[in-house]
Amino acid sequence: MQAITIPSPGGPEVLTLAELPDPVAGPGEVLIEVAAAGVNRADIGQRQGNYPSPPGTSPLPGMEVSGTISAVGHGVDHWSIGDRVCALLPSGGYASLAVANAGHVLEVPRGIDLIDAAGLPETIATVWSNVFMLAGLRAGETLLVHGGSSGIGTTAIQLARAHGALVATTAGSAAKLAACDRLGAEILINYRTEDFVERLLEATDGRGADVILDAIGGAYLYRDLAALAPHGRIVIIGNQSAQSGTIDVRALMGKWATIYGSTLRARTAKEKAEIIASVRENVWPHVAAGQVVPVIDERIPFAEASRAHERMESSEHIGKLLLIP
């Protein structure tokens, strides 16, 4: 099979297209002929040597794919060869063939392009498990999404709007905010020219956000708390700032606030299966109805994987970057 390998940690240039032996689906697994692989920031950390694959999994990067099932392992009775699917992976997605836990696979609905579907599993599982299953966002509440034009952000905006929440978002350019606006975000904040705390409080008559989805971390934590509504919930899913953060404990107590820290990749296979089952029941109908769609910035050939990483690191993209075998 074709695969993108990481011979040694480093910059985007270390990504190498290679021929590797075909993987085999084991018990409880399926083999997917990959149509596309989603690119995620975790892949950058893996390439740099800071975020290795979980023990016992493929050393290849790539945590989500779409494609067609080409083989099923022992004990798999709910998937068949030829099924159009997308899947959440611990690793191994940057390849023309990928093995997935059968419980981490979703059927691609009619009307969704098979290639574009590679942009769904990681973002939807992340947003659903954190914003809804963990933080319990409800209809009528306000969600603040930092980085609304990212893959996670574009998904969070759509899911929150589909469930009747008001969405505020930060982004770094007029073009990115315009994309968030088209997806349904109602409070648009340019973090380069505006203070998101002031703007959010002004737009919500001083109340703030009920749930904040934060992949930036660092100094944002203190400001998130200032922007939080009473009984609000902050979910930290990343630390792109690479900095430590501090909070005012009195403010935390005074707002009866909750702060969650969460990662998806390190969860057990059982936990991931439970998340995917909840996604299938609660989110997939919105995908099938066209209310939640993959927002794709660019499809990039495997041979140009280094450019895909460069583009992600530049943060110039809107939505998802996909790699095509």
SVG drawing of the C-alpha trace seen along z (x, -y; Angstrom):
<svg xmlns="http://www.w3.org/2000/svg" viewBox="-34 -46 49 61">
<polyline fill="none" stroke="black" stroke-width="0.4" points="0.0,0.0 0.9,-3.7 1.6,-5.3 3.1,-8.5 5.8,-7.6 7.8,-9.6 11.4,-8.3 12.5,-10.7 10.9,-13.6 11.1,-17.0 9.4,-19.6 6.9,-18.9 9.7,-17.9 10.3,-14.6 6.9,-13.2 7.9,-10.5 5.7,-8.6 6.5,-4.9 5.3,-1.4 4.5,0.7 2.9,4.2 -0.9,4.3 -2.4,4.4 -4.9,7.2 -8.1,6.8 -8.0,8.7 -10.9,9.8 -13.5,7.1 -11.8,4.9 -12.5,3.9 -10.0,3.0 -10.8,-0.2 -9.7,-1.1 -9.0,-4.8 -10.6,-7.5 -9.2,-10.3 -7.5,-10.9 -8.2,-13.9 -5.3,-16.1 -5.4,-17.1 -3.2,-19.1 -2.4,-15.9 -0.7,-14.7 1.7,-17.6 2.6,-16.7 3.2,-13.1 5.4,-14.3 7.4,-16.5 7.9,-13.6 5.7,-15.1 2.6,-13.0 3.3,-9.3 0.7,-6.8 -0.9,-5.0 0.9,-1.7 0.1,1.2 -1.2,-0.9 0.2,-1.8 3.2,-4.2 1.7,-6.0 -0.1,-9.4 -3.7,-9.9 -6.7,-9.6 -9.7,-9.6 -10.4,-8.2 -13.2,-7.6 -13.4,-4.9 -14.9,-1.5 -14.6,1.6 -12.5,4.2 -12.3,6.9 -13.9,7.7 -12.3,9.5 -13.6,12.3 -16.7,11.5 -17.8,8.5 -21.3,9.0 -22.7,5.5 -20.3,4.3 -19.9,5.8 -17.3,5.5 -18.3,2.6 -19.9,0.5 -19.1,-3.3 -17.8,-4.4 -15.8,-6.8 -13.9,-5.9 -12.2,-7.2 -8.6,-5.8 -5.9,-5.9 -3.4,-6.2 -2.6,-4.8 -4.9,-6.9 -2.2,-8.3 -2.3,-5.2 -4.2,-3.7 -5.4,-0.9 -6.3,-1.4 -7.6,0.9 -10.4,-0.3 -12.2,1.0 -15.6,2.0 -17.2,0.0 -15.5,-3.2 -17.0,-3.1 -19.9,-5.1 -21.8,-4.7 -21.4,-7.7 -24.9,-9.0 -26.3,-9.5 -25.6,-13.0 -22.2,-13.2 -19.2,-12.9 -17.1,-9.9 -13.9,-11.8 -15.2,-14.8 -16.6,-12.4 -13.0,-11.9 -13.4,-15.3 -16.2,-14.2 -15.2,-11.5 -12.5,-13.3 -14.2,-16.7 -17.7,-15.3 -16.6,-12.9 -14.6,-15.6 -17.3,-18.2 -20.1,-15.8 -18.2,-14.2 -17.0,-17.4 -19.6,-20.1 -22.7,-17.9 -21.9,-14.6 -19.5,-16.3 -20.5,-20.0 -24.2,-19.4 -24.9,-22.3 -28.6,-22.8 -31.0,-24.6 -31.2,-28.3 -27.7,-28.4 -24.7,-30.2 -21.6,-28.4 -18.3,-30.3 -16.0,-28.5 -12.4,-29.7 -11.1,-29.3 -14.4,-28.9 -13.0,-28.5 -11.0,-25.4 -12.2,-21.8 -13.4,-21.6 -14.8,-25.1 -16.9,-24.7 -18.3,-21.5 -19.1,-23.0 -20.9,-25.9 -23.1,-23.6 -23.8,-21.1 -24.7,-23.9 -27.0,-25.6 -28.7,-22.3 -29.4,-21.8 -30.8,-25.3 -27.9,-27.1 -26.6,-30.6 -23.1,-30.5 -20.3,-33.1 -16.9,-32.5 -13.4,-34.0 -11.3,-34.0 -8.4,-35.9 -9.6,-37.5 -12.7,-38.9 -12.7,-35.9 -12.7,-33.4 -15.4,-35.2 -17.5,-35.4 -17.2,-31.6 -18.4,-31.3 -21.3,-33.6 -22.4,-31.4 -22.4,-28.4 -24.7,-30.1 -22.5,-31.8 -24.2,-34.9 -21.6,-36.7 -18.4,-37.1 -15.2,-38.3 -11.9,-39.1 -9.5,-38.2 -6.7,-40.2 -8.5,-43.5 -11.1,-42.9 -11.2,-41.6 -13.3,-38.5 -14.4,-39.0 -15.7,-42.5 -17.4,-41.7 -19.1,-38.6 -20.3,-40.2 -21.6,-43.2 -23.4,-40.9 -25.0,-38.8 -26.1,-41.7 -23.3,-40.9 -24.2,-37.3 -21.5,-35.5 -21.2,-32.0 -22.7,-28.9 -20.2,-26.7 -16.7,-27.6 -14.8,-25.2 -11.1,-26.1 -8.2,-24.6 -5.9,-27.5 -5.3,-27.1 -2.6,-29.2 -3.7,-32.7 -7.1,-32.1 -8.1,-30.1 -8.2,-33.2 -10.1,-35.2 -12.5,-32.3 -13.6,-32.4 -14.2,-36.1 -16.4,-35.5 -18.3,-32.6 -22.0,-32.8 -23.1,-31.6 -23.0,-27.8 -21.0,-27.8 -18.7,-25.1 -15.2,-25.5 -13.9,-22.5 -10.1,-22.6 -9.4,-20.2 -5.9,-21.6 -3.1,-23.9 -2.0,-25.5 -0.5,-28.3 2.0,-25.9 1.7,-28.0 0.5,-27.4 -2.7,-29.2 -3.9,-30.5 -7.4,-31.2 -9.0,-33.3 -10.3,-30.7 -12.7,-33.2 -14.2,-33.9 -14.5,-30.1 -16.4,-29.7 -18.5,-32.8 -19.7,-31.6 -20.3,-28.0 -18.2,-27.1 -16.8,-23.8 -13.6,-23.3 -13.0,-20.1 -9.9,-18.9 -10.3,-16.3 -8.5,-14.4 -10.1,-11.9 -7.2,-9.9 -6.1,-8.5 -9.6,-7.2 -10.1,-3.4 -11.6,-1.6 -14.8,-1.0 -15.1,-4.7 -14.6,-5.6 -17.2,-3.0 -19.7,-4.6 -19.0,-8.1 -19.5,-6.8 -22.7,-5.1 -24.0,-8.3 -22.9,-10.2 -24.7,-7.7 -27.9,-8.2 -27.8,-11.9 -25.6,-13.6 -25.8,-11.4 -29.5,-12.3 -28.3,-15.9 -25.5,-14.9 -28.0,-12.9 -30.3,-15.9 -27.5,-18.2 -27.6,-20.3 -24.1,-19.3 -21.7,-19.0 -17.9,-18.6 -16.3,-22.0 -13.3,-21.2 -10.5,-23.7 -8.4,-21.6 -7.8,-18.0 -4.1,-17.4 -2.3,-14.4 -0.3,-12.1 2.8,-13.1 2.3,-16.7 1.6,-15.7 4.3,-18.1 2.4,-21.0 -0.7,-19.9 1.1,-20.1 2.6,-23.5 -0.8,-24.8 -2.2,-23.6 0.6,-25.1 0.1,-28.4 -3.6,-28.4 -4.6,-29.9 -7.1,-27.1 -10.9,-27.2 -12.3,-23.8 -10.6,-20.6 -7.5,-19.6 -7.7,-16.1 -4.9,-13.9 -5.8,-11.8 -4.0,-8.5"/>
</svg>
